[in-house]
Amino acid sequence: MTSKTRRHLLGALAAAPFLAGSQLAWGQTTNLKISHQFPGGTITEGDFRDRLVRMFAQQVSERTKGSLKFEIYPGSSLMKTNAQFSAMRKGALDMSLVPLNYSGGEVPETNIGLMPGLVTSYQQGASWKNAEVGKELARILGEKGVVIVSWIWQAGGVASRGKPIVDPADAKGMKVRGGSREMDLILKEAGAAVVTLPSNEIYAAMQTGAMDAAMTSSTSFMSFRLEEVAKALTTGRDKAYWYMFEPLMMSKAVFDRLSKDQQAAIMAVGADMEQFAMKAAQADDIAVAQVYQKAGAKVVDLNAEVVKKWQDIARNTAWKDFAGRNASCANLLKLAEKTL
């Protein structure tokens, strides 16, 4: 072998890893899994949270020219509801749309996602993303290994097997699912016994009588067919004393492995989904009343006076408890109050 031939061969070998790496970056398809607890449907029909995830997956795949593809697992079919947040932190799950407060036992700060009386309108909730409270919450989650992709808020109401729960006094003696530590605190203060379980288990608990009433979002009231076991509904269509933060999130470990262009596509599409989510949530607040009325349930709304009663209880119980958890929680609450 001549020296010229040897130099040519060595040069070709040296370039090979670079060429392979280039082909890998542009040509390889990355498949990501998205898990959620809600009923599955299609991109045009069904629970809007499932639809949002499907729209997100389609648009990101298009923007990345197929370099990112998604598999969607509705109805907790991939893993249990309460395991999703921890799995994202470890990089064992790519993405999930899940109520943030479900991870409150693991990261106390996330309980602010279902803090009664702290968010009282969709507009206020939407303002968190670019406000100090949203930036601080995103920073905390980032440190814990999770990236917020879409900021989604939903108003909440109460479905009851018997009388409607409107005023705090109505909850006395009832077994009620609040959905978070903070919601449970205001219910206890009102004289209720609290029941703890995820929203996809409410139907069975109400059907058997293990629970008298449940607080959840308008969408979940319909998706889980609770009108079949409820005789009364207190809606969130006009006024509400609690809103649930239910973001689309991604494992930071997985996000960090993607190219800058892929990351940008995910965040851009995630932001685009937020207007769809708000409009869909507001539409469900109205639709749920019609569904329950048709089923023969008594449907009632809240007024500002009743909202203030619940808010006053929350300020002296849930807010105080949350602020006392640690300095980080106290700071988050202080920043959130600035948006009131």
C-alpha positions in Angstrom: 0.0 0.0 0.0 1.5 3.3 -1.0 1.7 6.2 1.5 -0.8 8.2 -0.6 -3.3 5.3 -0.5 -2.8 4.9 3.2 -3.5 8.6 3.8 -6.7 8.4 1.7 -7.9 5.3 3.7 -7.2 6.9 7.1 -8.9 10.1 6.1 -12.0 8.1 5.0 -12.1 6.2 8.3 -11.7 9.4 10.3 -14.6 11.0 8.4 -16.9 7.9 8.9 -18.1 8.6 12.5 -18.9 12.2 11.5 -20.9 11.0 8.5 -22.7 8.4 10.6 -23.5 11.1 13.2 -24.9 13.4 10.6 -27.2 10.8 9.2 -28.3 9.9 12.7 -29.2 13.5 13.6 -31.2 14.1 10.5 -32.4 10.7 9.5 -33.3 8.8 12.7 -36.9 8.9 14.0 -37.4 9.3 17.7 -40.5 7.7 19.1 -41.9 9.3 22.3 -44.7 8.0 24.6 -47.4 10.3 25.9 -49.5 9.0 28.9 -52.7 10.4 30.4 -55.6 9.1 32.5 -58.5 10.4 30.4 -60.7 8.4 28.0 -59.2 8.0 24.5 -60.8 9.4 21.3 -59.7 10.9 18.1 -58.2 14.2 17.0 -61.7 15.6 16.4 -63.9 13.7 19.0 -63.8 13.0 22.7 -62.2 14.5 25.8 -60.4 17.7 24.8 -57.3 16.7 26.7 -56.9 13.5 24.6 -57.6 15.6 21.5 -55.0 18.1 22.5 -52.4 15.5 22.9 -53.2 14.0 19.5 -53.1 17.5 17.9 -49.8 18.2 19.6 -48.3 14.9 18.4 -49.5 15.5 14.8 -48.2 19.0 14.6 -44.8 18.3 16.2 -44.3 15.4 13.8 -45.1 17.6 10.8 -42.8 20.4 12.0 -39.9 18.1 12.6 -40.5 16.3 9.2 -41.2 13.0 11.0 -38.0 13.0 13.1 -40.3 13.0 16.2 -43.2 10.6 16.3 -45.6 9.9 19.2 -47.5 7.0 20.7 -50.4 8.0 22.9 -51.7 5.9 25.8 -55.0 7.2 27.2 -56.9 5.8 30.2 -53.8 5.1 32.3 -53.1 2.2 29.9 -49.3 2.7 30.0 -48.9 3.2 33.7 -50.9 4.2 36.8 -52.1 7.8 37.0 -50.1 8.7 40.1 -46.9 7.1 38.8 -46.6 9.4 35.7 -44.9 12.5 37.3 -42.2 10.4 39.0 -41.6 8.4 35.8 -41.0 11.7 33.9 -38.5 12.9 36.5 -36.6 9.6 36.0 -36.8 9.7 32.2 -38.8 6.5 32.3 -41.8 8.3 30.7 -41.5 10.9 27.9 -44.6 13.0 28.3 -47.9 13.3 30.3 -50.9 15.5 30.6 -51.8 15.2 34.3 -53.1 17.4 37.1 -49.9 18.8 38.6 -51.1 18.6 42.2 -51.1 14.7 41.9 -47.4 15.0 42.6 -47.9 17.0 45.8 -46.6 14.2 48.0 -43.3 14.1 46.0 -42.9 17.8 45.3 -44.9 20.0 47.8 -44.8 23.1 45.6 -46.9 21.4 42.9 -50.0 21.5 45.3 -50.3 25.2 44.2 -51.8 23.7 41.0 -55.1 23.0 42.8 -55.2 25.7 45.5 -58.8 26.8 46.3 -59.5 30.5 45.9 -56.1 31.4 44.4 -57.2 31.3 40.7 -60.7 32.5 40.1 -60.8 33.0 36.3 -59.3 31.5 33.1 -57.7 34.8 32.3 -55.9 34.9 35.7 -54.7 31.3 35.3 -53.4 32.0 31.8 -51.5 35.0 33.2 -49.3 32.8 35.4 -47.2 31.5 32.5 -45.4 34.9 32.0 -45.9 36.1 35.6 -43.3 35.7 38.4 -45.3 32.8 39.8 -45.2 30.8 36.6 -41.5 31.4 36.0 -40.7 30.3 39.5 -42.9 27.2 39.2 -41.3 26.3 35.8 -37.9 26.7 37.4 -38.7 24.4 40.3 -40.1 21.8 38.0 -37.1 22.1 35.8 -34.9 21.4 38.8 -37.0 18.3 39.6 -36.6 17.0 36.0 -39.8 18.1 34.3 -40.5 20.7 31.6 -43.9 22.4 31.2 -44.9 22.3 27.5 -48.5 23.6 27.6 -50.2 25.6 30.4 -53.7 24.3 30.8 -56.3 25.4 33.4 -59.8 24.0 34.0 -62.6 25.3 36.2 -64.0 22.9 38.8 -67.4 22.0 40.1 -69.0 19.4 42.4 -71.2 16.4 41.5 -73.3 15.0 44.3 -75.3 11.8 44.8 -77.8 13.8 46.9 -78.1 17.6 47.6 -75.9 20.0 45.7 -72.8 21.5 47.5 -72.9 25.2 47.0 -72.3 26.9 50.3 -69.6 25.6 52.6 -72.3 24.5 55.1 -73.7 22.1 52.5 -70.6 19.9 52.8 -71.1 19.1 56.5 -71.3 15.4 57.1 -70.7 14.4 53.5 -67.9 12.2 52.1 -66.3 14.3 49.4 -63.4 13.9 47.0 -61.4 17.2 46.9 -58.6 16.2 44.6 -55.7 17.7 46.5 -54.4 18.2 50.1 -55.4 21.8 50.0 -58.9 21.1 48.7 -59.2 18.5 51.5 -58.3 21.1 54.1 -61.2 23.4 53.1 -63.6 20.5 53.0 -62.6 19.4 56.5 -63.0 22.9 57.7 -66.5 22.9 56.2 -67.3 19.6 58.1 -66.9 17.1 55.4 -65.0 13.7 55.5 -62.5 13.6 52.6 -61.9 10.8 50.1 -58.7 10.6 48.2 -58.5 9.0 44.7 -57.8 10.0 41.1 -60.6 11.3 38.9 -60.8 8.1 36.9 -61.9 6.2 40.0 -64.7 8.6 41.0 -67.5 6.8 39.2 -67.1 3.5 41.1 -66.8 5.2 44.5 -70.0 7.2 43.9 -71.8 4.3 42.5 -71.1 2.2 45.6 -71.8 5.0 48.0 -68.2 5.1 49.2 -68.4 8.8 48.3 -71.2 11.3 48.4 -69.8 14.0 46.2 -66.7 14.7 44.1 -64.9 17.8 42.9 -63.3 17.6 39.5 -63.3 19.5 36.2 -66.2 20.0 33.9 -64.6 17.8 31.2 -64.1 14.9 33.6 -67.7 15.1 34.8 -68.7 14.3 31.3 -65.8 12.0 30.2 -66.3 9.7 33.2 -70.1 9.7 32.8 -70.7 10.9 36.3 -74.2 12.1 35.4 -75.1 8.4 35.6 -74.5 8.4 39.4 -75.1 12.0 40.4 -78.3 13.8 41.3 -76.9 17.3 41.5 -74.2 19.4 39.9 -72.6 22.7 41.0 -71.0 24.1 37.9 -68.0 26.4 37.3 -69.5 28.0 34.2 -69.9 31.5 35.7 -68.0 31.6 39.0 -65.7 29.1 40.5 -63.5 29.0 43.7 -61.0 26.6 42.3 -59.2 26.0 39.0 -57.0 23.0 38.3 -53.6 23.3 36.6 -53.4 20.4 34.2 -50.3 20.9 32.0 -48.8 18.9 29.3 -45.3 18.1 30.6 -42.2 16.4 29.4 -39.2 14.6 31.0 -36.3 17.1 31.1 -33.9 14.2 30.6 -35.7 13.3 27.3 -36.1 16.9 26.3 -32.4 17.6 26.7 -31.5 14.8 24.4 -33.4 16.3 21.5 -31.9 18.7 19.0 -32.5 22.5 19.4 -34.8 22.4 16.5 -36.9 19.6 17.9 -37.0 21.3 21.3 -38.2 24.5 19.6 -40.9 22.7 17.7 -42.2 21.0 20.9 -42.4 24.3 22.8 -43.9 26.2 19.9 -46.7 23.7 19.4 -47.2 23.4 23.1 -47.8 27.1 23.3 -50.2 27.0 20.3 -52.3 24.4 22.2 -53.0 26.7 25.1 -55.7 28.8 23.3 -57.4 25.6 22.1 -57.4 24.3 25.7 -58.9 27.4 27.2 -61.7 27.6 24.6 -62.4 23.8 25.0 -62.5 24.0 28.8 -64.8 27.0 28.8 -67.1 25.2 26.3 -67.2 22.2 28.6 -68.2 24.3 31.5 -71.3 25.2 29.6 -71.9 21.7 28.0 -71.6 19.9 31.3 -74.7 21.8 32.7 -76.7 20.7 29.7 -75.6 17.0 30.0 -76.6 16.9 33.7 -79.9 18.7 33.1 -80.8 16.2 30.4 -80.0 13.4 32.8 -82.4 14.9 35.3 -79.9 16.3 37.8 -80.3 19.5 39.6 -77.9 22.1 38.2 -76.8 25.2 40.2 -74.2 27.9 39.7 -72.1 29.9 42.2 -72.2 33.7 42.8 -69.5 36.0 44.0 -70.7 35.9 47.6 -70.4 32.1 47.8 -67.0 32.1 46.1 -65.7 34.6 48.7 -66.9 32.3 51.6 -64.9 29.4 50.2 -61.9 31.7 49.5 -62.0 33.0 53.1 -61.9 29.4 54.4 -59.0 28.6 52.0 -57.0 31.6 53.0 -57.1 30.6 56.7 -56.5 26.8 56.1 -55.1 25.7 52.7 -53.0 28.8 52.0 -51.6 28.9 55.5 -50.8 25.2 55.4 -49.1 25.4 52.0 -47.0 28.4 53.0 -45.9 26.6 56.1 -44.5 23.6 54.1 -41.2 25.3 53.2 -39.8 28.6 52.1 -40.2 27.8 48.5 -44.0 27.1 48.9 -44.3 30.4 50.9 -42.6 32.3 48.1 -44.8 30.7 45.4 -47.9 31.6 47.2 -46.8 35.2 47.7 -46.0 35.4 43.9 -49.4 33.9 43.0 -51.3 36.4 45.2 -49.9 39.1 43.0 -52.0 37.9 40.2 -55.3 38.1 42.1 
